Each structure stands twice: as structure tokens, then as C-alpha cells.
Amino acid sequence: MRRYIAKRVAHAVFIMWLVATTVFFGLRLIPGGPVRTMLGQEATPQAVSALRKKLGLAQPLYVQYVDWMMGLFTGDFGTSITSQQSVGELVSAAYPRTLSIAVVAIVIGLTVAIATGILSATRKHEPVDHAATTAAFLGISMPAFFTGIVLAIVFGVHLDWLPIVGYTPLREGVVPWFKSIILPAIAVGLPYAAAVMRMMRSSLLEVLNEPYMKTARAKGVGSRVRLYKHALQNALIPVVTVAGIQLALILIGSVTVEIVFGIKGLGRLLVNSMLDRNYPVVQVTIFLVAAVMVFTNLVVDLTYTVIDPRIRVGETNE
């Protein structure tokens, strides 16, 4: 088990180094740059040269790269080119907002997906199955920003139940915090729930038709015991995979949803920084998003070994 975990952790570290390197050099391949963005195309070469030197962009590329990598290890993420604020402070201010939306969206998504997936699979071809399947297709088809706009119009404008703009920190109270993020979380969580629900339904149907399940039924094992003790364990393996991969939907969806609801989270910070060619902020923001994805996949891999120990054995014997 230790060897398996060490191998997965080493792979995750390599991926993070690859992401950091690709982002660093990829940004500098994009035409234009922060200096031209700040000074405009009419700026004189002298002004451009002076600002490049001031921002540290006149240094050789390999020196900038080494500084960037060393900063990651020491926790020094640099300074924003446009605002001269610490990148760490900017990210720290935005991160709780995106994290709040993401966590609530995942809780909503997984709860809805697993419950409706089980219900749909055990009531195959019944009205509840058709309704759940139709809802899943709608959830997958509608982008998060559109769902967010509809929710804001219905629950914010017409019913006036929930705020539609801004974010309330958790320290100001659980209820105000929850009210400020529930609509964005639902908008982001519904497409996630739809994708996971489809996999939950198909995986559970496949397991329920396995010969050992029919044998258990022939021996008189109750339907609840067959479902919750025998079927769900095997059906959850592909669901865990899809749930981990679909986490990208949460992160991508939060970018547009934060704009719709006027929340200054990581998504909005990333978009504004990319428009300004603000290299330090873009690099750290993308690195953090990638870190969440890599960590999630690491957890998914380790979760496999808990659900089905045969996977770990197979990996060790390779």
C-alpha cells in the first residue's frame, strides 16, 4: 500500500511541475504582454524598456523561470503586475469564495446524483426513471451560466428570496453565507449531478444484471440487502471515476457563474488577470486549479483501493 501511495504521489508531483512549466512558458508565447497592455501600443521603446526592467521582465527567461519555481516552493507567489499587491493576498481573498461554491455544489451534486441514480435504476422504465433521465439530459445540456441566470431571475428577482449579487463571508453568519452562495452552487452543481447520475444509473443497472445478483435473489436475499450491501459497492467504482473527472465542470462553471452573480472568486480573478496579461496572478491561479484537479484524481485513485482492494493488488504486481 505504501509503495502504491508513493507512486501515485510522485506522479502527482510530476504533473504539477509539468503544469507549472507549461503555464510559465505558454503565457510568454502569447502575442503582446503586460507592458503593452499597460502602456498601450503608442508607448515609446524607452518607456516599454523601463517598465519591463521595473517589472522584472527584462531578465533572461531562465532566470524568471527559476524565480517562479523557487517561489512556488517557498510560498512566495510574487506581486501582481497591475495592482502591485501580493499575489498570495489576492488569491487568499478570492479562494474562499470559489471554494465555498465548489464544496456546496459538490455536496448538492453528489447527493442528487446518487439518490436519483439509484431510484432511476431500481425503477427502470417507470415514470420516475423517465423523469430523472429527462432531467439529467436537461442538466447536461444547459450551461451553468444560463442556469444561474434563470435561478437569479426566479428566486432573486421575482420571489425575492435570495440575494443575486455579491458574497457574504462565513464569519458574518452561516445563514447569510449560505444564502449568498446557494444559487451559484446549484447552477454549478446541476450539470455535475446530471453527469454523475447518468453513470450511477448505468453502472448500477449493469451490476444488478450480473449473475451473482440473480443468484442472491434466487436464494431469497432481500432487495435492500442486495442493493446496499452487494450492488452499490461494485457500481460505485466507475461513478467515483466520473465524479472525479467531472470536477472540472465545477471549476469551469464557477468561472462564468462568479461573473453572473458578481462574486470576486478565483474564476473572476483569472479572467481579469488574463485580459491584463498579469503573468504572476495567472500562473498561480491556474497552478492552484490544476493542484485541485491533481489532488482530486489522487484521492480517486486511492478511493479505488478502498472500494475494491483487487485494484491495489493488480497495480502492485505490475
C-alpha positions in Angstrom: 0.0 0.0 0.0 2.8 2.4 0.9 4.5 1.7 -2.5 1.2 2.3 -4.3 0.6 5.7 -2.5 4.3 6.8 -3.0 4.0 6.0 -6.7 0.7 8.0 -7.0 2.1 11.0 -5.0 5.3 11.1 -7.2 3.1 11.0 -10.3 1.0 13.9 -8.9 4.2 16.0 -8.1 5.5 15.4 -11.7 2.2 16.5 -13.2 2.2 19.7 -11.1 5.8 20.5 -12.2 4.7 20.0 -15.8 1.7 22.2 -15.4 3.8 25.0 -13.7 6.3 24.8 -16.5 3.8 24.7 -19.3 1.8 27.7 -17.9 5.0 29.7 -17.4 6.3 29.3 -21.0 2.9 29.1 -22.6 1.9 32.6 -21.3 5.0 34.1 -22.8 4.3 32.6 -26.2 1.0 34.6 -26.4 1.5 37.7 -28.6 1.5 41.0 -26.6 2.4 41.2 -23.0 1.6 43.1 -19.8 3.8 46.1 -20.7 2.0 46.8 -23.9 -1.3 46.2 -22.2 -0.5 48.7 -19.5 1.2 51.4 -21.7 -0.7 50.9 -24.9 0.5 50.4 -28.5 1.6 54.1 -28.8 4.2 53.8 -26.0 7.8 54.7 -26.8 10.5 52.0 -26.8 12.2 53.8 -23.9 9.0 53.6 -21.8 8.5 50.0 -22.7 12.1 49.1 -21.8 11.9 51.0 -18.5 8.7 49.3 -17.4 9.9 45.8 -18.5 13.0 46.4 -16.3 10.9 47.6 -13.4 8.6 44.5 -13.6 11.5 42.1 -13.8 10.5 41.0 -17.4 13.9 42.2 -18.8 15.7 39.3 -17.1 16.6 36.2 -19.1 13.7 33.8 -19.3 15.5 31.0 -17.5 16.1 33.4 -14.5 12.4 34.3 -14.4 11.6 30.6 -14.6 13.9 29.6 -11.7 12.5 32.5 -9.6 9.0 31.3 -10.3 9.7 27.7 -9.4 11.6 28.8 -6.2 8.7 31.0 -5.3 6.3 28.0 -5.5 8.5 26.0 -3.1 8.8 28.9 -0.6 5.3 30.2 -0.8 6.3 33.5 -2.4 3.9 33.9 -5.3 5.2 37.3 -6.4 3.5 40.6 -6.9 0.6 41.5 -9.2 1.9 43.4 -12.2 -1.1 45.7 -12.4 -2.0 46.4 -8.8 1.4 45.7 -7.1 -0.5 43.7 -4.5 0.9 40.4 -3.2 -0.4 37.5 -5.4 -0.8 35.4 -2.3 -3.1 38.1 -0.7 -5.2 38.3 -3.9 -5.6 34.6 -4.2 -6.3 34.2 -0.4 -9.1 36.7 -0.7 -10.7 35.0 -3.8 -10.1 31.4 -2.8 -12.7 31.0 0.0 -15.4 32.3 -2.3 -14.7 29.8 -5.1 -14.1 27.0 -2.5 -17.5 27.8 -0.8 -19.3 27.5 -4.1 -17.4 24.4 -5.1 -17.9 22.5 -1.9 -21.7 23.2 -1.7 -22.0 22.4 -5.4 -20.3 19.0 -4.9 -22.4 18.2 -1.9 -25.6 19.1 -3.8 -24.4 17.3 -7.0 -23.4 14.0 -5.3 -26.5 13.9 -3.1 -28.8 14.4 -6.0 -26.9 12.2 -8.4 -26.6 9.1 -6.2 -30.2 9.3 -4.9 -31.7 9.8 -8.3 -29.3 7.3 -9.9 -30.4 4.6 -7.5 -34.0 5.5 -7.8 -33.8 5.5 -11.6 -32.0 2.2 -11.8 -34.3 0.4 -9.4 -37.4 1.8 -11.2 -36.3 1.2 -14.7 -38.8 2.2 -17.4 -41.2 3.6 -14.8 -42.3 7.3 -14.9 -39.8 8.2 -12.2 -37.0 6.8 -14.4 -38.1 8.7 -17.4 -38.4 11.9 -15.4 -34.9 11.5 -13.9 -33.4 10.7 -17.3 -35.0 13.7 -18.9 -33.9 16.0 -16.0 -30.3 14.6 -16.4 -30.3 15.4 -20.1 -31.5 18.9 -19.4 -28.9 19.3 -16.7 -26.1 18.3 -19.1 -27.4 20.4 -21.9 -27.8 23.7 -20.1 -24.5 25.6 -19.3 -24.0 26.7 -15.7 -24.2 30.4 -16.5 -27.7 30.0 -18.2 -29.0 28.0 -15.2 -27.5 30.7 -12.9 -29.4 33.5 -14.8 -32.7 31.5 -14.6 -32.2 30.9 -10.9 -31.4 34.6 -10.3 -34.5 35.8 -12.1 -36.8 33.3 -10.4 -35.5 33.3 -6.8 -33.8 36.6 -6.7 -35.9 39.0 -8.8 -39.5 37.5 -8.8 -39.6 35.8 -5.4 -37.0 38.0 -3.7 -35.9 35.0 -1.5 -32.2 35.1 -2.1 -29.5 37.8 -3.0 -28.3 37.6 -6.6 -25.2 39.7 -6.3 -22.1 39.5 -4.0 -20.7 37.2 -1.4 -21.1 37.2 2.4 -18.1 35.8 4.3 -18.8 32.8 6.6 -17.6 34.9 9.6 -20.7 37.1 9.2 -23.0 34.1 9.9 -23.8 30.8 8.4 -27.3 31.7 7.1 -26.2 34.9 5.2 -23.1 33.0 3.8 -25.3 30.1 2.7 -27.9 32.5 1.1 -25.1 34.2 -0.9 -23.8 31.0 -2.4 -26.7 28.6 -2.7 -27.8 29.9 -6.2 -24.3 29.8 -7.7 -23.7 26.4 -6.1 -27.0 25.0 -7.6 -26.1 26.4 -11.0 -22.7 24.8 -10.9 -23.8 21.6 -9.2 -26.7 20.6 -11.5 -24.6 19.8 -14.6 -22.2 17.9 -12.3 -25.2 16.0 -10.8 -26.6 15.1 -14.2 -23.3 13.6 -15.5 -22.7 11.6 -12.3 -26.4 10.5 -12.1 -26.2 9.0 -15.7 -23.2 7.0 -14.7 -24.7 5.9 -11.4 -27.8 4.6 -13.2 -26.0 2.7 -16.0 -23.4 1.3 -13.6 -26.0 0.1 -11.1 -28.2 -1.5 -13.9 -25.1 -3.4 -15.1 -24.3 -4.7 -11.7 -27.9 -5.6 -10.9 -27.9 -7.8 -14.0 -24.8 -9.7 -13.0 -25.3 -13.5 -12.4 -24.2 -13.2 -8.7 -27.0 -10.8 -8.1 -29.5 -13.1 -9.7 -28.2 -15.9 -7.6 -28.6 -13.8 -4.4 -32.2 -13.1 -5.4 -32.8 -16.8 -6.1 -31.5 -17.6 -2.6 -34.1 -15.2 -1.1 -31.7 -12.3 -0.2 -33.8 -9.2 0.4 -33.8 -6.5 -2.2 -32.4 -3.8 0.2 -29.5 -6.2 1.2 -28.8 -7.0 -2.5 -28.8 -3.3 -3.4 -26.9 -1.7 -0.5 -24.6 -4.5 0.5 -23.7 -6.1 -2.8 -24.6 -4.0 -5.8 -23.6 -0.5 -4.7 -20.0 -1.3 -3.8 -19.2 -2.5 -7.3 -21.4 0.1 -9.0 -19.6 3.0 -7.3 -16.2 2.4 -8.9 -17.0 4.0 -12.3 -19.1 6.6 -10.5 -16.1 7.7 -8.5 -14.1 8.0 -11.7 -16.7 10.1 -13.4 -17.3 12.2 -10.2 -13.5 13.0 -10.1 -13.2 13.8 -13.8 -16.4 15.9 -13.8 -14.9 18.1 -11.0 -13.5 20.1 -13.9 -17.2 21.1 -14.6 -17.3 22.7 -11.1 -14.2 24.7 -11.7 -15.1 25.7 -15.3 -18.6 26.5 -14.3 -17.6 28.6 -11.4 -15.7 31.0 -13.7 -18.9 32.0 -15.5 -21.2 31.8 -12.6 -19.0 34.1 -10.5 -19.4 36.7 -13.2 -23.2 36.2 -13.3 -23.5 36.7 -9.5 -20.8 39.3 -9.1 -18.6 37.2 -6.9 -14.9 38.0 -6.9 -13.6 34.5 -6.8 -10.8 32.7 -8.4 -12.6 32.4 -11.8 -13.2 36.1 -12.0 -9.6 36.9 -10.8 -8.3 34.5 -13.5 -10.3 36.1 -16.3 -9.4 39.7 -15.4 -5.7 38.7 -15.0 -5.6 37.0 -18.4 -7.1 40.1 -20.0 -4.4 42.2 -18.3 -1.6 39.7 -19.1 -0.9 39.7 -15.4 1.6 36.8 -15.5 2.1 36.2 -11.8 -1.6 36.0 -10.9 -2.5 33.9 -13.9 0.3 31.4 -13.2 -0.6 31.0 -9.6 -4.4 30.8 -10.2 -4.0 28.1 -12.9 -1.5 26.2 -10.8 -4.0 26.1 -7.9 -6.8 25.0 -10.1 -4.6 22.2 -11.5 -3.5 21.3 -8.0 -7.1 20.8 -7.0 -7.6 18.5 -10.1 -4.5 16.5 -9.5 -5.3 16.1 -5.8 -8.8 15.0 -6.6 -7.5 12.4 -9.1 -5.1 11.2 -6.4 -8.0 10.8 -3.9 -10.0 9.0 -6.6 -7.1 6.5 -7.2 -6.8 5.9 -3.5 -10.5 5.5 -3.1 -10.4 2.7 -5.7 -8.3 0.7 -3.3 -10.8 1.2 -0.5 -13.8 0.2 -2.6 -12.1 -2.7 -4.4 -8.7 -3.9 -2.9 -8.1 -6.1 -6.1 -7.2 -2.9 -7.9 -4.3 -2.2 -5.5 -3.1 -5.8 -5.8 -3.1 -5.6 -9.6 -1.2 -2.3 -9.5 1.5 -3.7 -7.1 2.1 -6.8 -9.2 2.8 -4.8 -12.4 
